[in-house]
Amino acid sequence: MAAAVFAVNRGISTAQVGVDGGIIFSSGLFDLLSTHPIATKNSWENPWAGIDALIGDMPGHPYARLKTADIHAAFEEILDFFTEAKYPYQRREGQNLEVITPLGTTKFTYCVPQSMWQGVLALEQKLPCLLVDFLEMNGFSARQIVSNLQQQWPGLRALSVPFPGAAKGSLIVGDVLARNLELPQNREKLSQEIRPHVGGAQAVGLPAVLGLSRSQEVIADLAEKIGVPVFEIPTFSLSIPGLRLVDVFDRELQRRGVRQFAQDRVLKVTREQDGTFIVGAGNKKIQYEIKSKGIVLATGRFWGRGLYADRKQIRESVFNLPVSQPAGRLEWHREQFLDPRGHAVNQAGLEIDDSFHPIDETGKPVFEKLFAAGSILAHQDWMRMKCGCGLAIATAYGAVNGFLN
């Protein structure tokens, strides 16, 4: 998604092929870097200081292929994209933000959707808050969050309310809740359930299901009706902030002229004598052929099917590119699942040069105009380091500029 933004912003005619992948499970938070596990200091309030330490300790990490100024520029361009699409993000320059998780813990992240900003401020100032869940919604418990956070945040209270219009005992998934709250009559009923319990609370937190394409309108209306600021708390999958990201990217990229083959996969790639590529795309059989001067391979790891593993080795699924990986399968994992050193398999991926070309065993680019970005790259463990979004955005920026150069 980020690669398509950077390409079309630079006047490159762009086609995008691939399914939504893991974005629909995203919390909506934009992590840059919050954990550098092998450093003396594990958690970083300043992500840029963390990146400097990371590059010094792990020079093979994809961040090391970029200047810090380029990572800054990449984030600014993506944040501008979301602002123009009327789904703005908030941050404090040079500082990670502490946010509530659905487990009742907290984590650091770099940028949050506007819908979660009041929660960042409330946690920071330890304001009296009312956290609300829905009786019909599994996987989100205001009581659990309050119980786990109460020692460090004593001003929290929990409330469970019925979802407006839901049948008694029914289980409602997040996207249904989100669309229903875009109806004014449902917001009125919900505010009537919450308002009598606000008391001295200075803000109200709810699961992140407050509208799909009109979340800002929903939150502003609820805040006005309840009488205090309202904020969202991330949920487990299915994630509404993740669906919002997909909606914004799809809608805005289409408006900017990107040709989208959103539910198709690349089934075959051939390279012509002049260096151009012919990409065969479709569902189970080739339905389209796309001729392109260059390709940014951003197919992800095992979840996105960019990498796949057999009983002996890990392979790249589109070009069969060389994959950096442990010598044998027995070395993929450590004996303990929560070993603080992590697992070697999580750093398997493509080796690249400074222009983001995938390279072969001799260090030479496999193809002059093939580039790679995101979690398919080697020498990073994005989940453990809390740098997944930053990795995606920064390396996409590097790959598109590599093509331009």
Phi, psi and omega per residue, in radians:
M1 nan -0.823 -3.136
A2 -1.122 -0.703 3.128
A3 -1.051 -0.689 3.116
A4 -1.133 -0.691 3.096
V5 -1.060 -0.892 -3.088
F6 -1.118 -0.676 -3.112
A7 -1.159 -0.869 -3.085
V8 -1.195 -0.551 3.080
N9 -1.146 -0.365 3.136
R10 -1.763 0.254 3.059
G11 1.348 0.304 3.127
I12 -1.566 2.188 3.061
S13 -1.150 2.248 -2.893
T14 -2.310 2.376 2.953
A15 -2.046 2.496 -3.107
Q16 -2.155 2.136 -3.103
V17 -2.111 2.324 3.057
G18 2.461 2.693 3.136
V19 -1.398 2.989 -3.053
D20 -1.154 -0.440 3.084
G21 1.091 -2.409 -3.025
G22 -1.448 -0.060 -3.076
I23 -1.059 -0.589 -3.106
I24 -1.206 -0.204 3.069
F25 -1.767 0.030 -3.107
S26 -1.188 2.520 3.086
S27 -1.240 -0.249 -3.050
G28 1.581 -0.162 3.109
L29 -1.402 2.505 3.118
F30 -1.819 1.671 3.086
D31 -1.365 2.358 3.008
L32 -1.790 -1.009 2.949
L33 -2.967 2.188 3.064
S34 -2.190 -0.268 -3.132
T35 -2.357 2.236 2.995
H36 -2.107 1.596 -2.886
P37 -1.061 -0.536 -3.047
I38 -1.568 -0.039 3.115
A39 -1.425 2.801 3.075
T40 -1.055 -0.706 3.095
K41 -1.728 1.960 -3.037
N42 -1.371 -0.818 -3.088
S43 -1.722 2.443 -3.034
W44 -2.136 2.082 3.032
E45 -1.295 -0.546 3.075
N46 -1.819 1.849 -3.067
P47 -1.135 -0.509 -3.107
W48 -1.239 -0.654 3.039
A49 -1.127 -0.666 3.089
G50 -1.093 -0.713 3.125
I51 -1.134 -0.723 3.097
D52 -1.030 -0.773 3.130
A53 -1.162 -0.689 -3.137
L54 -1.077 -0.810 -3.118
I55 -1.117 -0.645 3.107
G56 -1.142 -0.642 -3.093
D57 -1.554 -0.501 -3.079
M58 -2.287 1.305 -3.063
P59 -1.110 -0.212 3.098
G60 -1.520 -0.144 -3.136
H61 -1.084 2.468 -3.115
P62 -0.957 -0.543 3.084
Y63 -0.998 -0.521 -3.103
A64 -1.218 -0.239 3.112
R65 -1.437 -0.080 -3.043
L66 -2.144 2.621 2.938
K67 -1.331 2.592 3.116
T68 -0.989 -0.641 3.129
A69 -1.078 -0.585 3.132
D70 -1.244 -0.658 3.088
I71 -1.125 -0.738 3.050
H72 -0.984 -0.886 -3.071
A73 -1.089 -0.665 3.140
A74 -1.100 -0.816 3.135
F75 -1.098 -0.751 -3.134
E76 -1.036 -0.731 -3.097
E77 -1.171 -0.696 3.124
I78 -1.222 -0.708 3.112
L79 -1.126 -0.659 3.058
D80 -1.095 -0.690 3.114
F81 -1.005 -0.808 -3.116
F82 -1.244 -0.583 3.072
T83 -1.123 -0.787 3.121
E84 -1.116 -0.513 3.117
A85 -1.485 0.090 3.100
K86 1.123 0.630 2.981
Y87 -2.371 1.263 -2.970
P88 -1.305 2.697 3.053
Y89 -1.958 2.704 3.126
Q90 -2.095 2.643 3.091
R91 -2.820 3.027 2.906
R92 -2.100 2.066 -3.054
E93 -0.956 2.224 3.070
G94 1.369 0.259 -3.078
Q95 -2.515 2.311 2.988
N96 -1.320 2.594 3.125
L97 -1.796 2.534 3.068
E98 -1.670 2.236 -3.097
V99 -2.261 2.743 3.102
I100 -1.405 2.489 3.018
T101 -1.858 2.863 3.132
P102 -1.190 -0.190 3.078
L103 -1.446 -0.209 -3.046
G104 1.536 0.330 2.993
T105 -1.854 -3.101 3.023
T106 -2.217 2.767 3.090
K107 -2.522 2.832 3.062
F108 -1.650 2.481 3.017
T109 -2.591 2.951 -3.043
Y110 -1.682 -0.751 -3.113
C111 -2.309 2.517 3.089
V112 -2.217 2.631 3.012
P113 -1.040 2.625 3.120
Q114 -0.890 -0.566 -3.094
S115 -1.119 -0.333 -3.101
M116 -1.838 -0.064 -2.997
W117 -1.096 -0.740 -3.138
Q118 -1.092 -0.492 3.075
G119 -1.216 -0.637 3.068
V120 -1.079 -0.789 -3.128
L121 -1.155 -0.709 -3.125
A122 -1.131 -0.748 3.108
L123 -1.136 -0.733 -3.125
E124 -1.070 -0.723 -3.077
Q125 -1.673 -0.039 -3.108
K126 0.924 0.826 3.140
L127 -1.251 2.615 2.988
P128 -1.036 2.197 -3.066
C129 -2.384 2.623 3.021
L130 -1.916 2.134 3.082
L131 -1.814 2.315 -2.990
V132 -2.124 2.392 2.966
D133 -2.184 3.031 -3.125
F134 -1.907 2.358 -3.107
L135 -1.042 -0.550 -3.047
E136 -1.566 0.044 -3.038
M137 -1.951 2.095 3.085
N138 -1.423 2.738 2.973
G139 1.474 0.090 3.095
F140 -2.510 2.024 -3.087
S141 -2.185 1.947 3.070
A142 -1.067 -0.652 -3.130
R143 -1.101 -0.711 3.118
Q144 -1.128 -0.764 -3.135
I145 -1.071 -0.809 3.139
V146 -1.080 -0.755 -3.122
S147 -1.055 -0.730 -3.089
N148 -1.350 -0.454 -3.070
L149 -1.783 -0.139 -2.941
Q150 -1.066 -0.586 -3.109
Q151 -1.127 -0.707 3.128
Q152 -1.598 -0.238 -3.120
W153 -2.429 1.385 -2.991
P154 -1.203 -0.263 -3.081
G155 -1.505 0.319 -3.118
L156 -1.605 2.497 2.981
R157 -2.329 2.733 -3.122
A158 -2.040 2.600 3.103
L159 -2.549 2.347 3.019
S160 -1.944 2.291 -3.124
V161 -2.295 2.691 3.028
P162 -1.256 2.542 3.072
F163 -1.338 2.322 -3.072
P164 -1.026 2.166 3.081
G165 1.539 -0.066 -3.127
A166 -1.419 2.481 3.064
A167 -1.214 2.558 -3.093
K168 -1.049 2.251 3.101
G169 1.452 -0.050 -3.116
S170 -1.329 2.664 3.094
L171 -1.876 2.133 -3.041
I172 -2.007 2.287 3.132
V173 -1.465 2.826 -2.974
G174 -1.008 -0.741 -3.078
D175 -1.178 -0.529 3.079
V176 -1.200 -0.769 3.086
L177 -1.015 -0.795 -3.069
A178 -1.080 -0.784 -3.132
R179 -1.195 -0.649 -3.140
N180 -1.135 -0.582 -3.131
L181 -1.340 -0.086 3.006
E182 -1.408 -0.107 3.071
L183 -1.562 2.167 -3.079
P184 -0.961 -0.665 -3.089
Q185 -1.140 -0.575 3.105
N186 -1.259 -0.627 3.077
R187 -1.155 -0.641 3.106
E188 -1.115 -0.773 3.131
K189 -1.125 -0.716 -3.128
L190 -1.146 -0.758 3.139
S191 -1.112 -0.593 3.090
Q192 -1.150 -0.570 3.096
E193 -1.238 -0.630 -3.029
I194 -1.518 -0.706 -2.967
R195 -0.906 -0.759 -3.110
P196 -1.133 -0.269 -3.061
H197 -1.806 0.017 -3.058
V198 -1.134 -0.795 3.120
G199 0.936 -2.193 -3.114
G200 -1.560 0.132 3.137
A201 -1.100 2.413 3.119
Q202 -1.747 -0.054 3.059
A203 -2.826 2.734 3.126
V204 -2.164 2.242 3.104
G205 -1.885 2.388 3.122
L206 -2.306 2.814 3.058
P207 -1.046 2.658 -3.049
A208 -1.323 1.223 3.102
V209 -2.322 0.397 -3.021
L210 -1.529 1.241 3.114
G211 1.625 2.676 -3.139
L212 -1.812 -1.240 -3.137
S213 -1.651 -0.104 -3.104
R214 -2.246 0.732 -3.024
S215 -1.128 -0.677 -3.138
Q216 -1.093 -0.699 3.104
E217 -1.125 -0.755 -3.126
V218 -1.098 -0.815 -3.091
I219 -1.159 -0.751 3.126
A220 -1.085 -0.703 -3.134
D221 -1.176 -0.760 3.116
L222 -1.116 -0.715 3.129
A223 -1.072 -0.720 3.124
E224 -1.154 -0.712 -3.100
K225 -1.263 -0.641 -3.102
I226 -1.428 -0.573 3.074
G227 1.773 0.009 3.081
V228 -2.455 2.827 3.099
P229 -1.019 2.566 3.137
V230 -2.081 2.435 3.098
F231 -2.402 2.769 3.124
E232 -1.735 2.623 3.043
I233 -2.044 2.303 -3.139
P234 -0.967 2.645 3.108
T235 -2.070 2.999 2.949
F236 -1.346 3.090 -3.120
S237 -1.122 2.627 -0.003
L238 -1.331 2.280 -3.006
S239 -1.629 2.113 3.092
I240 -1.177 -0.758 3.053
P241 -1.004 -0.577 3.058
G242 -1.151 -0.743 3.088
L243 -1.130 -0.620 3.091
R244 -1.102 -0.711 3.108
L245 -1.041 -0.819 3.124
V246 -1.047 -0.770 -3.130
D247 -1.064 -0.809 -3.116
V248 -1.144 -0.839 3.132
F249 -1.022 -0.876 -3.084
D250 -1.063 -0.831 -3.086
R251 -1.140 -0.820 -3.040
E252 -1.315 -0.644 3.115
L253 -1.174 -0.667 3.083
Q254 -1.094 -0.730 3.122
R255 -1.083 -0.558 -3.113
R256 -1.525 0.021 3.011
G257 1.759 0.172 3.088
V258 -1.317 2.248 3.044
R259 -1.372 2.127 -3.039
Q260 -1.960 2.286 3.022
F261 -2.087 1.266 -2.797
A262 -1.259 -0.497 -3.107
Q263 -1.989 0.401 3.126
D264 -1.951 2.800 3.074
R265 -2.105 2.746 3.023
V266 -1.349 2.059 -3.099
L267 -1.781 -0.387 -3.112
K268 -2.789 2.468 3.039
V269 -2.304 2.272 3.020
T270 -2.141 2.656 -3.118
R271 -2.001 2.217 -3.127
E272 -1.399 2.942 -3.119
Q273 -1.128 -0.492 3.134
D274 -1.464 0.091 3.088
G275 1.633 -0.131 3.113
T276 -1.348 2.834 -3.128
F277 -1.945 2.537 2.951
I278 -1.981 2.003 -3.093
V279 -1.778 2.113 3.041
G280 -1.655 2.105 -3.053
A281 -2.209 2.642 3.090
G282 3.007 -2.935 3.123
N283 -1.547 -1.393 3.081
K284 -1.822 -0.281 3.053
K285 -2.430 2.789 -3.076
I286 -1.188 2.140 3.120
Q287 -1.986 -0.369 -3.124
Y288 -2.365 2.617 2.947
E289 -2.146 2.266 -3.093
I290 -2.105 2.155 3.097
K291 -1.671 2.245 -3.099
S292 -2.461 2.650 3.086
K293 -1.349 -0.497 -3.108
G294 -2.613 2.896 3.135
I295 -2.382 2.364 2.898
V296 -1.826 2.003 -3.140
L297 -1.528 1.901 -3.113
A298 -2.304 0.923 -2.990
T299 -1.537 -0.011 3.094
G300 1.360 -2.914 -3.093
R301 -1.771 -2.310 -3.041
F302 -1.209 -0.682 -3.122
W303 -1.106 -0.763 3.134
G304 -1.421 -0.088 3.139
R305 1.244 0.320 3.018
G306 -1.234 -0.575 3.035
L307 -2.083 2.590 2.983
Y308 -2.459 2.670 -3.059
A309 -2.086 2.341 2.944
D310 -1.824 -2.853 -3.067
R311 -1.262 -0.229 -3.047
K312 -2.063 -0.576 -3.035
Q313 -2.718 2.976 3.098
I314 -1.792 2.344 -3.114
R315 -2.143 2.706 3.010
E316 -1.600 2.387 -2.827
S317 -1.574 -0.285 -3.063
V318 -1.752 -0.894 -3.080
F319 -1.867 -0.075 -3.004
N320 0.987 0.798 3.133
L321 -1.253 2.715 3.079
P322 -1.081 2.375 -3.140
V323 -1.988 2.178 3.021
S324 -1.231 2.177 -3.041
Q325 -2.798 2.848 3.073
P326 -1.032 2.703 -3.062
A327 -1.079 -0.590 -3.129
G328 -2.454 2.810 -3.079
R329 -1.096 -0.547 -3.140
L330 -1.092 -0.321 -3.137
E331 -1.649 0.013 -3.119
W332 -1.124 -0.754 -3.035
H333 -2.144 2.627 2.967
R334 -1.472 2.896 -3.059
E335 -1.148 -0.678 -3.114
Q336 -1.653 2.261 -3.103
F337 -1.043 -0.717 -3.098
L338 -1.728 0.534 3.088
D339 -0.995 2.197 -3.081
P340 -1.089 -0.276 3.109
R341 -1.438 -0.137 -3.105
G342 1.354 -3.068 -3.108
H343 -2.052 2.381 -3.057
A344 -1.047 -0.565 -3.104
V345 -1.082 -0.477 -3.110
N346 -1.300 -0.123 3.059
Q347 -1.950 0.178 3.046
A348 -1.247 2.622 3.117
G349 2.829 -2.845 -3.071
L350 -1.527 2.362 2.952
E351 -1.388 2.466 -3.130
I352 -2.326 2.851 2.989
D353 -1.711 -2.994 -3.064
D354 -1.242 -0.206 3.064
S355 -1.716 0.082 3.125
F356 1.249 0.402 2.920
H357 -1.291 2.325 2.876
P358 -1.097 2.392 -3.074
I359 -2.048 2.767 3.116
D360 -1.593 -2.980 -3.075
E361 -1.135 -0.355 3.133
T362 -1.585 -0.072 -3.129
G363 1.573 0.125 -3.136
K364 -1.687 2.564 3.086
P365 -1.009 2.412 3.112
V366 -1.184 -0.803 3.042
F367 -2.363 2.533 -3.069
E368 -1.078 -0.603 -3.035
K369 -2.078 0.562 3.002
L370 -1.941 2.274 -3.095
F371 -2.292 2.796 -3.106
A372 -2.355 2.605 -3.109
A373 -2.623 2.736 3.008
G374 1.553 -2.727 -2.960
S375 -1.279 -0.122 3.069
I376 -1.278 -0.222 -3.100
L377 -1.328 2.597 -3.101
A378 -1.410 2.897 2.991
H379 1.199 0.560 3.033
Q380 -2.527 2.608 3.095
D381 -2.271 1.346 -2.914
W382 -1.029 -0.626 -3.082
M383 -1.202 -0.701 -3.105
R384 -1.300 -0.583 -3.097
M385 -1.589 -0.068 -3.124
K386 0.937 0.953 -3.136
C387 -2.352 0.346 -2.992
G388 -1.057 -0.818 -3.105
C389 -1.214 -0.739 3.104
G390 -1.066 -0.708 3.101
L391 -1.054 -0.819 -3.123
A392 -1.077 -0.845 -3.059
I393 -1.202 -0.855 -3.051
A394 -1.159 -0.751 -3.112
T395 -1.286 -0.524 3.020
A396 -1.092 -0.720 3.086
Y397 -1.047 -0.797 3.130
G398 -1.126 -0.700 -3.108
A399 -1.195 -0.748 3.140
V400 -1.167 -0.721 3.088
N401 -1.190 -0.521 3.028
G402 -1.073 -0.739 3.088
F403 -1.112 -0.767 -3.139
L404 -1.061 -0.656 -3.099
N405 -1.293 nan nan
